[in-house]
Amino acid sequence: MAVEAERLAKSMVTDVDVEAIAEDVEQAVLDLDLDDLNARAGRKRWGYVEPTEAAWELLEEAASDEGRRHHDRGCHGVA
């Protein structure tokens, strides 16, 4: 039973389709637009958000969301 569980766990870890994940992250980044950035950057009630900081936040969220989607699908990268 332990041998079977180990084999299954290894297959799940090694079956990650890096190309599929990279393509999905690229598309998520390309789907961002200037309106997304404008909504985050600039003067806010609590202060000022630099456009560069807002852009990094958007990029991190896009990559994180795609990573989470692939993880939720079993880390296989299969669409």
N, C-alpha and C positions, 0 to 999 in steps of 0.2 A: 504494500500500500504506500509506504514512504517513497519507494523508488518511483512508482507511478506519479505521485504528487510532485516529486522533484523533476521528472521528465516533463510534465505538463507545465510547471513553473518556468523551466528553461525555455520551452518552446514559445511561451508567451513573451518572454523577455527578448528572445532572439528574432521573433517574427515582426519586429517593428519595421515599418516601411518608411525609412527616413525621407525618401524622395516625396512620398505622399504628404507627409507632415510638412516638409519644406514648401511644397506647392500650396498647401492650405494656408500656411502662415503668410506666404507671399501674397496670396489673394486677399487675405484679411487686411494686410497692410495697404494693398492697392485700393481696397474698397473704402478706406478712410478718405475724407475729403476736407477741404478748407473749412467748411461749416463745422465739422467736428472739432477742428483746432480752434476756430474762433469762439466756439461755445466754452472752451476750457481756458483759453488765455485771456489776459487783460485784467482790468479792474473788477474785483469781486467785493462782496460785503466784508469779507474777512481780510482783504488785502489785495495784492497784485500777484498774478501768476504769469511768469515769463513764458513767451511762446515756445521757447526751447524745452522748458520743463513740461509744458502741456503736451508737446509733441512726443517726448519720451514716455510720458504716462500713457498716451494713446497706443504707441508701439508696444509697450510692455503688456498692456491689456489685450491687445490683439493677439500677441504671441501666446500669452497665458491662456486666453479663451480657447485658442486652437489646440494647445497642449492638453487642456482639460477635456475638450471634445474627443480627442484621440484616446485619452486615458479612459474616458467613460465608455468608449466603444471597445475596450479590451486591449488597448495598446497595439493593435494590429495594423493600424494605418490603412485599413481597407475601407473604402467609401461605401 
